[in-house]
Amino acid sequence: MLDTLSRNWWTLIIRGLVAVLFGLFAIFVPDLTLRVLVLLFGAYALVDGGINIYAALIGGDPDQRWWVGLLEGLVGVAAGILTFIWPEITALVLLYLIAFWAIFTGILEIWGAIQLRREINNEVLLGISGVLSIIFGALLIIAPGSGALAVTWLIGFYAILFGVMMIALGFRVRSGTGSGRQIEAY
C-alpha cells in the first residue's frame, strides 16, 4: 500500500486541495442556493472519486488492497452522478446523501489507515480523516434541519479539515518515498 501511495502521493494533495477549496467556498459564500450546492457537491464527489479510481487502477498492486481505493472512488463518482441526474433534489435528501457518503468514505479510510499502519509507524492522519468523515455524516443525520447556513458551514469546515489531513498525508508519504525505511509518525 505504501508503494502505491508513494508513487501517487500527489493525488492525495490534489484531493486535499479540492476539498479545501470547496470548504472555503461553502464558508465564505453562505448564501448559495440549493442547486449550486448540489452542483458543487456533485463536482467535488466526481473529482474526488475519479482521483481515487485513478490512483487505485494506476498503482494497483495485485498483492495489495487497491480495490478499497477503487470502491471509495466508485462511491464518490456515483454520488456525484446522482447529484447531476437530480439537480432539483431536496435539502433533506442532499443532506442524507452527503451524510451516508461521508460515513461510508470514513469507514473505508479507517480501514485503509489500519492497513497502512503495517507500513508506516504510528500513522494516524488517514484514520483521523476517517473519524472526521464519520462524525460529519452522523451530525448531518442527527440534525438535518439545523438550517441551511449552519449546514453549509458544517460542510465547509468538514471539507477543510479533511483536505488538510489529505494534504499532510500526501506530503508525509512523499517525504518517505524511496527511502526503503518505514516512515516515522510526527
C-alpha angles and dihedrals in degrees: 000000000000090000090054092048092045093055092045102034090131092063089064090052093048089048090051094047092051090050093049092048091048090048094049091049091050092051100042097040100044096158091074114146118239091250093055091047090051091050093046092050091046092051092047093048091048094049094043092046092046092052090050092049091048093050092047095048098040097042098030110137111196090222093055133065097259089146091075090066090043091052092047089050093049091051090051093049091047091051090049094049092048090055091053094046091053107030092160089063114147122251092247094051090047091051092051092046090052092043096053092042090053093047094048092045090048092053091051091047092052090048090049090049090053090052091045092054087074088065105029119048114236094352110175107152097089090043091051089050089053093049090049089051092051093046091049092050092047092051091053091051094046096048109022095152097053093119136276095261094050092046092048090052092045090052090047095049092046092051092049094049092046091047094050090051091051092047091049091048091048093053091042093053091044092054090056096046115128095358094115090221135097114267114246118227122246 
